[in-house]
Amino acid sequence: MTDQDILLQGPGGANVAQETLELMRQHGVPPTSANYEVWLAYRLGRNQALREALDARIASGQAFSTADNAQIHEQFFTGLGASAQIVLAGEKIARDLTSVVSFLREAEEKSGDYGRTLESAATDLNRGLGPDQIRQIVSSLAAATLDMANHNQRLNEQLRSSTKEIDTLRHSLESLRVESLTDSLTGLANRRMFDETLRMRIDEARAQRSELTLLLCDIDHFKRFNDTWGHHTGDQILRFLASAMQAHARPDFLVARYGGEEFAIIMPRLSARVALQTAETLREAIQAKRLRRRSTNEDLGQVTVSIGIAKLQSSDTPAGLIERADACLYASKRNGRNQVTTDATPVLYVA
């Protein structure tokens, strides 16, 4: 039993549960099991990263939409279930392989016995035996051959069964991996995939001495859209932005939902100049599109984005590169929104 279980089953457990539900009510979070898991962890303060993420969102005044709640749970909790399923799949594959190895060892023994039977029969037949003795040897050879054929058939069936089972598990694991690294609302890579890919691309850029740029993008006045039209329309806007970003990305780019209404593109082997051109083209394409509410066909007006771009420097850590791109993004917002700022822009730190 964990310390958390002991606490919840103790005299104060009911109070903790009630306080957790009250927190969820205050922030408009439906009391589903997944949401309760998130907010219980927040109330207990056992996950510092989760606490910081929720505190930052609360401080910004952003509402918790259904998609946001799902993303938070996915980021901080889903990976644990995925790990357990991976372990179980690994154990199943190990059992299948053990069975196959056992059959192969038995087949090796059978093959040895069969070989010795053939060698003995060849020796005996060379001695000029009579018809009855030859019939006896042939009968023994037929029985040994039939036994060997039957065993080989069972081995082939076992191999086919194990191959099919392992192939099924492989597809399941691949689906599980994709689900654990994908944002459920937009279909883009999620924060976990973004973090893993950024580390890999930084290592690659340094090994190959190539360029790497990071783009962060935020929807301007997104809260106003949500407050005016509701979260379903807000989700429609998020999906539109995801589609637009994918349409302007090269095959080797990673487009990710970084968090809330913030998105990211990791752009390997791309200079800051070309990255800026790409960002401006993306910004203009988003600005030019007028969205309509699907349910009522009402005109939602114009959606714009603010973008920040940072180029990898020799001393950058992943966090450092993100921090500079984020500073560029918020410089775009401070200086009027609907614009692109790079870490080479002179007005970057103008208030």
The 8 nearest C-alpha neighbors of each residue, nearest first, counted from 0:
[[1, 4, 2, 5, 3, 6, 8, 7],
 [2, 0, 4, 3, 5, 6, 7, 8],
 [3, 1, 5, 4, 6, 0, 7, 8],
 [2, 4, 6, 1, 5, 7, 0, 43],
 [5, 3, 1, 7, 6, 2, 8, 0],
 [6, 4, 2, 8, 3, 7, 9, 1],
 [5, 7, 3, 9, 4, 8, 12, 2],
 [12, 8, 6, 4, 9, 5, 3, 11],
 [7, 9, 5, 12, 6, 4, 10, 11],
 [10, 8, 6, 12, 7, 11, 5, 13],
 [9, 11, 12, 8, 13, 7, 6, 14],
 [12, 10, 14, 9, 13, 15, 7, 6],
 [7, 11, 13, 15, 9, 8, 14, 10],
 [12, 14, 16, 15, 11, 17, 7, 10],
 [13, 15, 17, 11, 12, 16, 18, 10],
 [16, 14, 18, 12, 13, 17, 19, 11],
 [15, 17, 19, 13, 14, 18, 12, 20],
 [18, 16, 14, 20, 19, 15, 13, 21],
 [17, 19, 21, 15, 16, 20, 14, 22],
 [18, 20, 16, 22, 17, 21, 39, 15],
 [21, 19, 23, 17, 22, 18, 24, 16],
 [22, 20, 18, 24, 23, 19, 17, 25],
 [23, 21, 25, 19, 20, 24, 18, 26],
 [22, 24, 28, 20, 26, 21, 25, 27],
 [23, 25, 21, 27, 22, 26, 28, 20],
 [26, 24, 22, 23, 27, 21, 28, 20],
 [25, 27, 23, 24, 28, 22, 63, 62],
 [26, 28, 24, 25, 23, 29, 63, 62],
 [27, 29, 23, 26, 24, 63, 30, 34],
 [30, 28, 31, 27, 23, 34, 24, 65],
 [31, 29, 35, 34, 28, 32, 23, 20],
 [30, 32, 34, 33, 29, 35, 28, 36],
 [31, 33, 35, 34, 36, 30, 37, 29],
 [34, 32, 36, 35, 31, 37, 72, 69],
 [35, 33, 37, 31, 36, 32, 30, 38],
 [36, 34, 32, 38, 37, 33, 39, 30],
 [35, 37, 33, 39, 34, 38, 32, 40],
 [38, 36, 34, 35, 40, 39, 72, 41],
 [37, 39, 41, 35, 40, 36, 42, 19],
 [38, 40, 42, 36, 41, 37, 19, 35],
 [39, 41, 43, 38, 37, 42, 44, 45],
 [42, 40, 38, 44, 39, 50, 43, 37],
 [41, 43, 39, 44, 40, 38, 19, 15],
 [44, 42, 40, 41, 45, 39, 46, 15],
 [45, 43, 41, 42, 46, 40, 47, 50],
 [44, 46, 43, 40, 47, 41, 42, 50],
 [47, 45, 49, 48, 44, 50, 40, 41],
 [46, 48, 50, 49, 51, 45, 44, 41],
 [49, 47, 51, 50, 46, 52, 75, 53],
 [50, 48, 52, 46, 47, 51, 53, 41],
 [51, 49, 47, 53, 41, 48, 52, 54],
 [50, 52, 54, 48, 49, 53, 55, 47],
 [53, 51, 49, 55, 50, 54, 48, 56],
 [52, 54, 56, 50, 55, 51, 57, 49],
 [55, 53, 57, 51, 56, 52, 50, 58],
 [56, 54, 58, 52, 53, 57, 51, 59],
 [55, 57, 53, 59, 54, 58, 61, 52],
 [56, 58, 54, 60, 59, 55, 53, 61],
 [59, 57, 55, 60, 56, 54, 61, 53],
 [60, 58, 56, 57, 61, 55, 54, 62],
 [59, 61, 57, 58, 62, 56, 222, 55],
 [62, 60, 59, 56, 57, 222, 63, 58],
 [61, 63, 64, 60, 26, 27, 222, 57],
 [62, 64, 67, 68, 28, 61, 65, 27],
 [65, 63, 67, 66, 230, 62, 68, 28],
 [66, 64, 68, 67, 69, 63, 230, 28],
 [65, 67, 69, 64, 68, 70, 184, 234],
 [66, 68, 64, 70, 69, 65, 63, 71],
 [69, 67, 65, 71, 70, 66, 64, 63],
 [70, 68, 66, 72, 67, 71, 73, 65],
 [69, 71, 73, 67, 68, 72, 74, 66],
 [72, 70, 74, 68, 73, 69, 67, 75],
 [73, 71, 69, 76, 75, 70, 74, 37],
 [72, 74, 77, 70, 71, 76, 75, 69],
 [75, 73, 71, 72, 70, 76, 77, 191],
 [74, 76, 72, 73, 71, 77, 49, 78],
 [75, 77, 72, 73, 78, 79, 74, 80],
 [78, 76, 73, 79, 80, 72, 81, 75],
 [77, 79, 81, 80, 76, 82, 179, 73],
 [80, 78, 82, 77, 81, 76, 83, 75],
 [81, 79, 83, 82, 78, 77, 84, 76],
 [80, 82, 78, 84, 79, 83, 85, 77],
 [83, 81, 85, 79, 80, 84, 78, 86],
 [82, 84, 86, 80, 85, 81, 87, 79],
 [85, 83, 87, 81, 86, 82, 88, 80],
 [84, 86, 82, 88, 83, 87, 89, 81],
 [85, 87, 89, 83, 84, 88, 82, 90],
 [88, 86, 84, 90, 89, 85, 91, 83],
 [89, 87, 85, 91, 90, 86, 84, 92],
 [90, 88, 86, 92, 87, 91, 85, 93],
 [89, 91, 93, 87, 88, 92, 94, 86],
 [92, 90, 88, 94, 93, 89, 95, 87],
 [91, 93, 95, 89, 94, 90, 96, 165],
 [92, 94, 90, 96, 91, 95, 97, 89],
 [95, 93, 97, 91, 92, 96, 90, 98],
 [96, 94, 92, 98, 97, 93, 161, 99],
 [95, 97, 99, 93, 98, 94, 100, 92],
 [96, 98, 94, 100, 95, 99, 93, 101],
 [99, 97, 101, 95, 96, 100, 94, 102],
 [98, 100, 96, 102, 101, 97, 103, 95],
 [101, 99, 103, 97, 102, 98, 96, 104],
 [100, 102, 98, 104, 99, 103, 97, 105],
 [103, 101, 105, 99, 100, 104, 106, 154],
 [104, 102, 106, 100, 105, 101, 107, 99],
 [105, 103, 107, 101, 106, 102, 100, 108],
 [104, 106, 102, 108, 103, 107, 109, 101],
 [105, 107, 103, 109, 104, 108, 110, 102],
 [108, 106, 104, 110, 105, 109, 103, 111],
 [107, 109, 105, 111, 106, 110, 112, 104],
 [110, 108, 106, 112, 111, 107, 113, 105],
 [109, 111, 113, 107, 108, 112, 106, 114],
 [112, 110, 108, 114, 109, 113, 107, 115],
 [111, 113, 109, 115, 114, 110, 116, 108],
 [114, 112, 110, 116, 111, 115, 109, 117],
 [115, 113, 111, 117, 116, 112, 110, 118],
 [114, 116, 118, 112, 117, 113, 119, 111],
 [117, 115, 113, 119, 114, 118, 120, 112],
 [118, 116, 120, 114, 115, 119, 121, 113],
 [119, 117, 115, 121, 120, 116, 114, 122],
 [118, 120, 122, 116, 117, 121, 115, 123],
 [119, 121, 117, 123, 122, 118, 124, 116],
 [122, 120, 118, 124, 119, 123, 117, 125],
 [123, 121, 119, 125, 120, 124, 118, 126],
 [122, 124, 120, 125, 126, 121, 119, 128],
 [125, 123, 121, 126, 122, 120, 127, 128],
 [124, 126, 123, 122, 127, 121, 128, 120],
 [125, 127, 124, 123, 128, 122, 121, 129],
 [126, 128, 125, 124, 129, 123, 133, 130],
 [129, 127, 126, 132, 133, 124, 130, 123],
 [128, 130, 132, 131, 133, 127, 134, 124],
 [131, 129, 133, 132, 134, 128, 135, 127],
 [132, 130, 134, 133, 129, 135, 128, 136],
 [131, 133, 135, 129, 134, 130, 128, 136],
 [132, 134, 136, 130, 135, 131, 137, 129],
 [135, 133, 131, 137, 132, 136, 138, 130],
 [134, 136, 132, 138, 133, 137, 139, 131],
 [137, 135, 139, 133, 138, 134, 140, 132],
 [138, 136, 140, 134, 139, 135, 141, 133],
 [137, 139, 135, 141, 136, 140, 134, 142],
 [140, 138, 136, 142, 137, 141, 143, 135],
 [139, 141, 137, 143, 138, 142, 144, 136],
 [140, 142, 144, 138, 139, 143, 145, 137],
 [143, 141, 145, 139, 144, 140, 146, 138],
 [144, 142, 140, 146, 145, 141, 139, 147],
 [143, 145, 147, 141, 146, 142, 140, 148],
 [144, 146, 148, 142, 147, 143, 141, 149],
 [147, 145, 143, 149, 144, 148, 142, 150],
 [146, 148, 144, 150, 145, 149, 143, 151],
 [149, 147, 145, 151, 150, 146, 144, 152],
 [150, 148, 152, 146, 151, 147, 145, 153],
 [149, 151, 153, 147, 152, 148, 154, 146],
 [150, 152, 154, 148, 153, 149, 155, 147],
 [151, 153, 149, 155, 150, 154, 148, 156],
 [154, 152, 156, 150, 151, 155, 157, 149],
 [153, 155, 151, 157, 152, 156, 158, 150],
 [156, 154, 158, 152, 157, 153, 151, 159],
 [155, 157, 153, 159, 154, 158, 160, 152],
 [158, 156, 154, 160, 155, 159, 161, 153],
 [157, 159, 155, 161, 156, 160, 162, 154],
 [158, 160, 156, 162, 157, 161, 155, 163],
 [161, 159, 157, 163, 158, 162, 156, 164],
 [160, 162, 164, 158, 163, 159, 95, 165],
 [163, 161, 159, 165, 164, 160, 158, 166],
 [164, 162, 166, 160, 161, 165, 159, 167],
 [165, 163, 161, 167, 166, 162, 160, 168],
 [164, 166, 168, 162, 167, 163, 161, 169],
 [165, 167, 169, 163, 168, 164, 162, 170],
 [168, 166, 164, 170, 165, 169, 163, 171],
 [167, 169, 171, 165, 166, 170, 172, 164],
 [168, 170, 166, 172, 167, 171, 165, 173],
 [171, 169, 173, 167, 168, 172, 174, 166],
 [172, 170, 168, 174, 169, 173, 175, 167],
 [173, 171, 175, 169, 174, 170, 176, 168],
 [172, 174, 176, 170, 175, 171, 169, 177],
 [175, 173, 177, 171, 176, 172, 178, 170],
 [174, 176, 172, 178, 173, 177, 171, 179],
 [175, 177, 173, 179, 174, 178, 172, 180],
 [176, 178, 174, 180, 175, 179, 181, 173],
 [179, 177, 175, 181, 180, 176, 174, 183],
 [178, 180, 176, 177, 181, 175, 78, 77],
 [179, 181, 192, 177, 178, 189, 188, 191],
 [182, 180, 188, 189, 178, 187, 179, 186],
 [183, 181, 189, 186, 187, 184, 188, 185],
 [182, 184, 186, 185, 181, 70, 66, 69],
 [185, 183, 182, 186, 66, 238, 234, 187],
 [186, 184, 238, 187, 182, 183, 241, 237],
 [185, 187, 182, 183, 181, 184, 188, 241],
 [188, 186, 255, 185, 182, 181, 256, 189],
 [187, 189, 255, 181, 192, 182, 180, 256],
 [190, 188, 182, 181, 192, 256, 180, 191],
 [189, 191, 193, 257, 192, 194, 256, 188],
 [192, 190, 194, 193, 189, 180, 195, 74],
 [191, 193, 180, 195, 189, 190, 194, 188],
 [192, 194, 190, 196, 191, 195, 197, 255],
 [193, 195, 191, 197, 192, 196, 190, 198],
 [196, 194, 192, 198, 193, 197, 191, 199],
 [197, 195, 199, 193, 198, 194, 200, 192],
 [196, 198, 200, 194, 199, 195, 193, 201],
 [199, 197, 201, 195, 196, 200, 317, 202],
 [198, 200, 196, 202, 197, 201, 203, 195],
 [201, 199, 203, 197, 202, 198, 204, 196],
 [200, 202, 204, 198, 203, 199, 197, 205],
 [203, 201, 199, 205, 200, 204, 206, 198],
 [202, 204, 200, 206, 201, 205, 207, 199],
 [205, 203, 209, 201, 207, 208, 206, 202],
 [204, 206, 208, 202, 203, 207, 201, 209],
 [205, 207, 203, 204, 208, 202, 209, 201],
 [206, 208, 204, 209, 205, 203, 202, 210],
 [209, 207, 205, 204, 206, 210, 203, 268],
 [210, 208, 204, 207, 268, 205, 211, 267],
 [209, 211, 268, 269, 270, 204, 267, 212],
 [212, 210, 267, 311, 268, 269, 266, 310],
 [211, 213, 310, 266, 309, 311, 265, 271],
 [212, 214, 265, 309, 308, 264, 266, 310],
 [215, 213, 308, 264, 263, 307, 265, 216],
 [214, 216, 263, 307, 306, 262, 324, 328],
 [215, 217, 306, 262, 261, 305, 263, 307],
 [216, 218, 261, 305, 304, 260, 219, 262],
 [219, 217, 304, 221, 260, 303, 220, 305],
 [218, 220, 304, 221, 303, 217, 305, 336],
 [221, 219, 223, 222, 218, 224, 303, 302],
 [222, 220, 224, 223, 219, 218, 225, 260],
 [221, 223, 225, 224, 220, 226, 61, 62],
 [222, 224, 226, 221, 220, 225, 227, 228],
 [225, 223, 221, 227, 222, 226, 228, 233],
 [224, 226, 229, 222, 230, 233, 223, 228],
 [227, 225, 223, 224, 229, 228, 222, 230],
 [228, 226, 224, 225, 223, 229, 222, 230],
 [229, 227, 225, 224, 226, 232, 230, 233],
 [230, 228, 225, 231, 232, 226, 227, 233],
 [229, 231, 233, 225, 232, 234, 64, 228],
 [232, 230, 234, 233, 229, 235, 228, 225],
 [231, 233, 235, 234, 230, 229, 228, 236],
 [232, 234, 230, 236, 225, 231, 235, 224],
 [233, 235, 237, 231, 232, 236, 230, 238],
 [236, 234, 232, 238, 233, 237, 239, 231],
 [237, 235, 239, 233, 234, 238, 240, 232],
 [236, 238, 234, 240, 239, 235, 241, 233],
 [237, 239, 241, 185, 235, 236, 240, 242],
 [240, 238, 236, 242, 237, 241, 235, 243],
 [239, 241, 243, 237, 242, 238, 244, 236],
 [242, 240, 238, 244, 239, 243, 185, 237],
 [241, 243, 239, 245, 240, 244, 246, 238],
 [244, 242, 240, 246, 245, 241, 239, 247],
 [245, 243, 241, 247, 246, 242, 240, 248],
 [244, 246, 248, 242, 247, 243, 241, 254],
 [245, 247, 243, 244, 248, 242, 249, 241],
 [248, 246, 244, 245, 281, 243, 249, 277],
 [249, 247, 245, 246, 252, 244, 250, 254],
 [248, 250, 252, 251, 247, 245, 266, 246],
 [251, 249, 252, 248, 253, 245, 247, 266],
 [250, 252, 249, 253, 267, 266, 248, 265],
 [253, 251, 266, 249, 250, 265, 248, 254],
 [252, 254, 265, 264, 255, 251, 266, 188],
 [255, 253, 264, 263, 187, 252, 188, 245],
 [256, 254, 188, 263, 187, 189, 257, 262],
 [255, 257, 262, 189, 258, 187, 263, 188],
 [256, 258, 262, 190, 261, 255, 263, 189],
 [257, 259, 261, 256, 260, 262, 190, 70],
 [260, 258, 261, 67, 257, 256, 262, 70],
 [261, 259, 217, 218, 258, 262, 237, 221],
 [260, 262, 217, 258, 257, 259, 216, 256],
 [263, 261, 256, 257, 216, 255, 215, 217],
 [262, 264, 215, 255, 214, 254, 257, 216],
 [263, 265, 254, 214, 253, 213, 266, 255],
 [264, 266, 213, 253, 252, 212, 267, 214],
 [265, 267, 252, 212, 211, 269, 213, 264],
 [268, 266, 211, 269, 210, 265, 212, 252],
 [269, 267, 210, 211, 209, 266, 270, 204],
 [268, 270, 267, 210, 211, 266, 274, 273],
 [271, 269, 272, 273, 210, 274, 268, 211],
 [270, 272, 274, 273, 275, 310, 212, 269],
 [273, 271, 275, 270, 274, 276, 269, 277],
 [274, 272, 276, 275, 270, 271, 277, 269],
 [273, 275, 271, 277, 272, 276, 270, 278],
 [274, 276, 278, 272, 273, 277, 271, 279],
 [277, 275, 273, 279, 274, 278, 280, 272],
 [276, 278, 274, 280, 275, 279, 273, 281],
 [279, 277, 281, 275, 280, 276, 282, 274],
 [278, 280, 282, 276, 281, 277, 283, 275],
 [281, 279, 277, 283, 278, 282, 284, 276],
 [280, 282, 278, 284, 279, 283, 277, 285],
 [283, 281, 279, 285, 284, 280, 278, 286],
 [282, 284, 286, 280, 285, 281, 287, 279],
 [285, 283, 281, 287, 286, 282, 280, 288],
 [286, 284, 282, 283, 287, 288, 281, 303],
 [285, 287, 283, 303, 284, 288, 302, 282],
 [288, 286, 284, 285, 283, 289, 301, 302],
 [287, 289, 285, 286, 290, 284, 301, 302],
 [290, 288, 301, 300, 287, 291, 299, 302],
 [291, 289, 299, 300, 298, 288, 292, 301],
 [290, 292, 298, 299, 296, 297, 293, 289],
 [291, 293, 296, 297, 294, 295, 299, 298],
 [294, 292, 296, 295, 291, 297, 232, 235],
 [293, 295, 292, 296, 297, 291, 232, 231],
 [294, 296, 297, 292, 293, 291, 298, 299],
 [297, 295, 292, 291, 293, 294, 298, 299],
 [298, 296, 292, 291, 295, 299, 293, 294],
 [297, 299, 291, 300, 290, 292, 296, 289],
 [300, 298, 291, 290, 297, 292, 301, 289],
 [301, 299, 298, 289, 290, 302, 291, 288],
 [300, 302, 289, 286, 303, 299, 288, 290],
 [303, 301, 286, 285, 300, 304, 289, 219],
 [304, 302, 286, 337, 219, 218, 285, 301],
 [305, 303, 218, 337, 219, 217, 282, 306],
 [304, 306, 337, 338, 336, 217, 331, 216],
 [307, 305, 216, 339, 328, 215, 338, 340],
 [328, 306, 308, 327, 340, 324, 215, 341],
 [309, 307, 214, 341, 324, 213, 327, 340],
 [310, 308, 324, 342, 213, 212, 341, 323],
 [309, 311, 212, 211, 271, 312, 213, 308],
 [310, 312, 211, 212, 320, 315, 309, 313],
 [313, 311, 315, 314, 310, 320, 316, 211],
 [312, 314, 315, 311, 205, 316, 201, 310],
 [313, 315, 312, 316, 311, 319, 320, 317],
 [316, 314, 312, 319, 313, 320, 311, 317],
 [315, 317, 319, 318, 320, 314, 201, 198],
 [318, 316, 320, 319, 321, 198, 315, 197],
 [319, 317, 321, 316, 320, 322, 315, 323],
 [318, 320, 316, 322, 315, 321, 317, 323],
 [319, 321, 317, 323, 322, 318, 315, 316],
 [322, 320, 318, 324, 319, 323, 325, 317],
 [321, 323, 319, 325, 320, 324, 318, 326],
 [322, 324, 326, 325, 320, 321, 309, 327],
 [325, 323, 309, 308, 327, 321, 307, 326],
 [324, 326, 328, 322, 323, 327, 321, 329],
 [327, 325, 323, 329, 328, 324, 330, 322],
 [326, 328, 307, 330, 324, 340, 325, 329],
 [307, 329, 327, 325, 306, 331, 330, 326],
 [328, 330, 332, 331, 326, 327, 333, 325],
 [329, 331, 327, 333, 332, 328, 347, 334],
 [332, 330, 328, 329, 334, 336, 333, 340],
 [331, 333, 336, 329, 330, 334, 335, 305],
 [334, 332, 330, 331, 335, 329, 350, 336],
 [333, 335, 331, 332, 330, 336, 350, 349],
 [334, 336, 332, 333, 331, 337, 338, 330],
 [337, 335, 332, 305, 331, 338, 334, 219],
 [338, 336, 305, 304, 303, 335, 219, 339],
 [339, 337, 305, 336, 331, 306, 340, 304],
 [338, 340, 306, 307, 331, 305, 279, 341],
 [341, 339, 307, 327, 331, 344, 308, 306],
 [342, 340, 308, 343, 344, 307, 327, 309],
 [341, 343, 309, 344, 327, 308, 347, 340],
 [342, 344, 341, 345, 347, 340, 309, 310],
 [343, 345, 341, 342, 347, 346, 340, 327],
 [346, 344, 347, 343, 348, 342, 349, 341],
 [347, 345, 349, 344, 348, 330, 340, 334],
 [348, 346, 344, 345, 330, 349, 327, 342],
 [347, 349, 346, 350, 330, 345, 326, 327],
 [348, 350, 346, 347, 330, 334, 333, 345],
 [349, 348, 333, 334, 330, 347, 346, 329]]
